[in-house]
Amino acid sequence: MRKGFSLIELMIVIVILGLLAAMVVPNLTGKGAEAKKKLTCVQMKSIYNGPLDMFKVDNGMYPSTEEGLAALAHNPDAEKYPNYSQSGYFKDNKLPKDSWGHDFIYMNDDGNIEIVSLGADGKEGGSGEAADIKLSDCK
């Protein structure tokens, strides 16, 4: 009775695994970055369609650019927003972060709302994974 594998059998298995990896790995590279971008779009849409809309329903307006998304966690001005939700608009009053752990940028231009993620590098501009992601560009 023979026990174990011969060197030839092991080399054939290694070659087959290598060929499989050569076919699969190129299809997987870049998918993580694309998934993070899509997740960031979903997060921005949920902020816009959830907490921001509830804030507007309660207070008749969106927070100003200066107040930012922080206005959804804590009332920035009790006189300006007397109908502000006592529990805030985010769970546990924690501001959400994008897929790379960076804060979102919020802008209110006379009611035209834009939410921006600065991408993987956390800096304005960039390309590829480091490109900025805007709510208005999310489909």
C-alpha positions as protocol buffer text, in pm:
chain_id: "A"
residue {
  index: 1
  type: MET
  ca { x: 0 y: 0 z: 0 }
}
residue {
  index: 2
  type: ARG
  ca { x: 119 y: 342 z: -93 }
}
residue {
  index: 3
  type: LYS
  ca { x: 87 y: 632 z: 156 }
}
residue {
  index: 4
  type: GLY
  ca { x: 99 y: 1002 z: 66 }
}
residue {
  index: 5
  type: PHE
  ca { x: 138 y: 1176 z: -269 }
}
residue {
  index: 6
  type: SER
  ca { x: 426 y: 1171 z: -511 }
}
residue {
  index: 7
  type: LEU
  ca { x: 612 y: 1489 z: -601 }
}
residue {
  index: 8
  type: ILE
  ca { x: 453 y: 1488 z: -949 }
}
residue {
  index: 9
  type: GLU
  ca { x: 101 y: 1468 z: -806 }
}
residue {
  index: 10
  type: LEU
  ca { x: 170 y: 1759 z: -570 }
}
residue {
  index: 11
  type: MET
  ca { x: 315 y: 1970 z: -851 }
}
residue {
  index: 12
  type: ILE
  ca { x: 9 y: 1902 z: -1070 }
}
residue {
  index: 13
  type: VAL
  ca { x: -222 y: 2017 z: -790 }
}
residue {
  index: 14
  type: ILE
  ca { x: -12 y: 2331 z: -735 }
}
residue {
  index: 15
  type: VAL
  ca { x: -18 y: 2413 z: -1109 }
}
residue {
  index: 16
  type: ILE
  ca { x: -396 y: 2365 z: -1123 }
}
residue {
  index: 17
  type: LEU
  ca { x: -445 y: 2592 z: -819 }
}
residue {
  index: 18
  type: GLY
  ca { x: -217 y: 2851 z: -977 }
}
residue {
  index: 19
  type: LEU
  ca { x: -416 y: 2847 z: -1301 }
}
residue {
  index: 20
  type: LEU
  ca { x: -742 y: 2885 z: -1111 }
}
residue {
  index: 21
  type: ALA
  ca { x: -600 y: 3176 z: -910 }
}
residue {
  index: 22
  type: ALA
  ca { x: -476 y: 3340 z: -1231 }
}
residue {
  index: 23
  type: MET
  ca { x: -830 y: 3332 z: -1368 }
}
residue {
  index: 24
  type: VAL
  ca { x: -1013 y: 3441 z: -1052 }
}
residue {
  index: 25
  type: VAL
  ca { x: -789 y: 3710 z: -896 }
}
residue {
  index: 26
  type: PRO
  ca { x: -810 y: 3962 z: -1185 }
}
residue {
  index: 27
  type: ASN
  ca { x: -1189 y: 3950 z: -1160 }
}
residue {
  index: 28
  type: LEU
  ca { x: -1178 y: 4030 z: -788 }
}
residue {
  index: 29
  type: THR
  ca { x: -929 y: 4317 z: -791 }
}
residue {
  index: 30
  type: GLY
  ca { x: -1103 y: 4652 z: -788 }
}
residue {
  index: 31
  type: LYS
  ca { x: -1431 y: 4504 z: -666 }
}
residue {
  index: 32
  type: GLY
  ca { x: -1360 y: 4610 z: -309 }
}
residue {
  index: 33
  type: ALA
  ca { x: -1316 y: 4973 z: -414 }
}
residue {
  index: 34
  type: GLU
  ca { x: -1632 y: 4962 z: -623 }
}
residue {
  index: 35
  type: ALA
  ca { x: -1826 y: 4810 z: -333 }
}
residue {
  index: 36
  type: LYS
  ca { x: -1706 y: 5085 z: -97 }
}
residue {
  index: 37
  type: LYS
  ca { x: -1815 y: 5351 z: -346 }
}
residue {
  index: 38
  type: LYS
  ca { x: -2161 y: 5194 z: -380 }
}
residue {
  index: 39
  type: LEU
  ca { x: -2194 y: 5161 z: -3 }
}
residue {
  index: 40
  type: THR
  ca { x: -2101 y: 5527 z: 39 }
}
residue {
  index: 41
  type: CYS
  ca { x: -2373 y: 5624 z: -212 }
}
residue {
  index: 42
  type: VAL
  ca { x: -2625 y: 5416 z: -18 }
}
residue {
  index: 43
  type: GLN
  ca { x: -2519 y: 5586 z: 306 }
}
residue {
  index: 44
  type: MET
  ca { x: -2554 y: 5934 z: 155 }
}
residue {
  index: 45
  type: LYS
  ca { x: -2897 y: 5852 z: 13 }
}
residue {
  index: 46
  type: SER
  ca { x: -3013 y: 5716 z: 348 }
}
residue {
  index: 47
  type: ILE
  ca { x: -2893 y: 6032 z: 526 }
}
residue {
  index: 48
  type: TYR
  ca { x: -3076 y: 6247 z: 273 }
}
residue {
  index: 49
  type: ASN
  ca { x: -3397 y: 6043 z: 267 }
}
residue {
  index: 50
  type: GLY
  ca { x: -3403 y: 5972 z: 640 }
}
residue {
  index: 51
  type: PRO
  ca { x: -3258 y: 6207 z: 900 }
}
residue {
  index: 52
  type: LEU
  ca { x: -3238 y: 6514 z: 674 }
}
residue {
  index: 53
  type: ASP
  ca { x: -3597 y: 6475 z: 558 }
}
residue {
  index: 54
  type: MET
  ca { x: -3718 y: 6423 z: 916 }
}
residue {
  index: 55
  type: PHE
  ca { x: -3525 y: 6733 z: 1025 }
}
residue {
  index: 56
  type: LYS
  ca { x: -3696 y: 6933 z: 750 }
}
residue {
  index: 57
  type: VAL
  ca { x: -4040 y: 6796 z: 839 }
}
residue {
  index: 58
  type: ASP
  ca { x: -3990 y: 6891 z: 1205 }
}
residue {
  index: 59
  type: ASN
  ca { x: -3824 y: 7228 z: 1149 }
}
residue {
  index: 60
  type: GLY
  ca { x: -3943 y: 7348 z: 809 }
}
residue {
  index: 61
  type: MET
  ca { x: -3591 y: 7373 z: 665 }
}
residue {
  index: 62
  type: TYR
  ca { x: -3267 y: 7183 z: 624 }
}
residue {
  index: 63
  type: PRO
  ca { x: -2968 y: 7267 z: 846 }
}
residue {
  index: 64
  type: SER
  ca { x: -2736 y: 7532 z: 709 }
}
residue {
  index: 65
  type: THR
  ca { x: -2396 y: 7445 z: 565 }
}
residue {
  index: 66
  type: GLU
  ca { x: -2234 y: 7588 z: 878 }
}
residue {
  index: 67
  type: GLU
  ca { x: -2448 y: 7371 z: 1107 }
}
residue {
  index: 68
  type: GLY
  ca { x: -2369 y: 7066 z: 892 }
}
residue {
  index: 69
  type: LEU
  ca { x: -2473 y: 6711 z: 966 }
}
residue {
  index: 70
  type: ALA
  ca { x: -2388 y: 6771 z: 1332 }
}
residue {
  index: 71
  type: ALA
  ca { x: -2725 y: 6950 z: 1348 }
}
residue {
  index: 72
  type: LEU
  ca { x: -2887 y: 6608 z: 1308 }
}
residue {
  index: 73
  type: ALA
  ca { x: -2718 y: 6479 z: 1622 }
}
residue {
  index: 74
  type: HIS
  ca { x: -2759 y: 6782 z: 1851 }
}
residue {
  index: 75
  type: ASN
  ca { x: -2986 y: 7085 z: 1824 }
}
residue {
  index: 76
  type: PRO
  ca { x: -2761 y: 7374 z: 1716 }
}
residue {
  index: 77
  type: ASP
  ca { x: -3011 y: 7645 z: 1809 }
}
residue {
  index: 78
  type: ALA
  ca { x: -3317 y: 7578 z: 2028 }
}
residue {
  index: 79
  type: GLU
  ca { x: -3478 y: 7908 z: 1927 }
}
residue {
  index: 80
  type: LYS
  ca { x: -3430 y: 7848 z: 1555 }
}
residue {
  index: 81
  type: TYR
  ca { x: -3542 y: 7482 z: 1579 }
}
residue {
  index: 82
  type: PRO
  ca { x: -3808 y: 7462 z: 1854 }
}
residue {
  index: 83
  type: ASN
  ca { x: -3956 y: 7140 z: 1709 }
}
residue {
  index: 84
  type: TYR
  ca { x: -3624 y: 6956 z: 1705 }
}
residue {
  index: 85
  type: SER
  ca { x: -3655 y: 6586 z: 1790 }
}
residue {
  index: 86
  type: GLN
  ca { x: -3554 y: 6526 z: 2153 }
}
residue {
  index: 87
  type: SER
  ca { x: -3364 y: 6213 z: 2052 }
}
residue {
  index: 88
  type: GLY
  ca { x: -3189 y: 6369 z: 1753 }
}
residue {
  index: 89
  type: TYR
  ca { x: -3205 y: 6221 z: 1406 }
}
residue {
  index: 90
  type: PHE
  ca { x: -2922 y: 5965 z: 1417 }
}
residue {
  index: 91
  type: LYS
  ca { x: -2919 y: 5652 z: 1628 }
}
residue {
  index: 92
  type: ASP
  ca { x: -2723 y: 5724 z: 1948 }
}
residue {
  index: 93
  type: ASN
  ca { x: -2657 y: 6073 z: 1804 }
}
residue {
  index: 94
  type: LYS
  ca { x: -2348 y: 5939 z: 1626 }
}
residue {
  index: 95
  type: LEU
  ca { x: -2260 y: 6095 z: 1294 }
}
residue {
  index: 96
  type: PRO
  ca { x: -2215 y: 5837 z: 1019 }
}
residue {
  index: 97
  type: LYS
  ca { x: -1880 y: 5796 z: 844 }
}
residue {
  index: 98
  type: ASP
  ca { x: -1814 y: 5699 z: 484 }
}
residue {
  index: 99
  type: SER
  ca { x: -1673 y: 5360 z: 384 }
}
residue {
  index: 100
  type: TRP
  ca { x: -1319 y: 5477 z: 460 }
}
residue {
  index: 101
  type: GLY
  ca { x: -1403 y: 5613 z: 806 }
}
residue {
  index: 102
  type: HIS
  ca { x: -1409 y: 5982 z: 706 }
}
residue {
  index: 103
  type: ASP
  ca { x: -1677 y: 6237 z: 789 }
}
residue {
  index: 104
  type: PHE
  ca { x: -1924 y: 6335 z: 519 }
}
residue {
  index: 105
  type: ILE
  ca { x: -1924 y: 6694 z: 396 }
}
residue {
  index: 106
  type: TYR
  ca { x: -2266 y: 6859 z: 393 }
}
residue {
  index: 107
  type: MET
  ca { x: -2361 y: 7164 z: 188 }
}
residue {
  index: 108
  type: ASN
  ca { x: -2691 y: 7350 z: 173 }
}
residue {
  index: 109
  type: ASP
  ca { x: -2714 y: 7600 z: -112 }
}
residue {
  index: 110
  type: ASP
  ca { x: -3060 y: 7755 z: -66 }
}
residue {
  index: 111
  type: GLY
  ca { x: -3223 y: 7417 z: -14 }
}
residue {
  index: 112
  type: ASN
  ca { x: -3014 y: 7234 z: -275 }
}
residue {
  index: 113
  type: ILE
  ca { x: -2846 y: 6969 z: -63 }
}
residue {
  index: 114
  type: GLU
  ca { x: -2516 y: 6805 z: -148 }
}
residue {
  index: 115
  type: ILE
  ca { x: -2340 y: 6541 z: 58 }
}
residue {
  index: 116
  type: VAL
  ca { x: -1981 y: 6455 z: -34 }
}
residue {
  index: 117
  type: SER
  ca { x: -1734 y: 6182 z: 59 }
}
residue {
  index: 118
  type: LEU
  ca { x: -1370 y: 6261 z: -12 }
}
residue {
  index: 119
  type: GLY
  ca { x: -1297 y: 5900 z: -106 }
}
residue {
  index: 120
  type: ALA
  ca { x: -1019 y: 5672 z: 12 }
}
residue {
  index: 121
  type: ASP
  ca { x: -756 y: 5944 z: 57 }
}
residue {
  index: 122
  type: GLY
  ca { x: -981 y: 6180 z: 254 }
}
residue {
  index: 123
  type: LYS
  ca { x: -862 y: 6472 z: 40 }
}
residue {
  index: 124
  type: GLU
  ca { x: -1051 y: 6688 z: -205 }
}
residue {
  index: 125
  type: GLY
  ca { x: -1019 y: 6580 z: -568 }
}
residue {
  index: 126
  type: GLY
  ca { x: -840 y: 6267 z: -676 }
}
residue {
  index: 127
  type: SER
  ca { x: -915 y: 5989 z: -916 }
}
residue {
  index: 128
  type: GLY
  ca { x: -997 y: 5622 z: -898 }
}
residue {
  index: 129
  type: GLU
  ca { x: -1057 y: 5506 z: -541 }
}
residue {
  index: 130
  type: ALA
  ca { x: -942 y: 5848 z: -414 }
}
residue {
  index: 131
  type: ALA
  ca { x: -1207 y: 6033 z: -619 }
}
residue {
  index: 132
  type: ASP
  ca { x: -1471 y: 6239 z: -440 }
}
residue {
  index: 133
  type: ILE
  ca { x: -1821 y: 6091 z: -434 }
}
residue {
  index: 134
  type: LYS
  ca { x: -2118 y: 6327 z: -446 }
}
residue {
  index: 135
  type: LEU
  ca { x: -2477 y: 6245 z: -360 }
}
residue {
  index: 136
  type: SER
  ca { x: -2586 y: 6413 z: -684 }
}
residue {
  index: 137
  type: ASP
  ca { x: -2366 y: 6168 z: -882 }
}
residue {
  index: 138
  type: CYS
  ca { x: -2507 y: 5858 z: -711 }
}
residue {
  index: 139
  type: LYS
  ca { x: -2772 y: 5683 z: -914 }
}
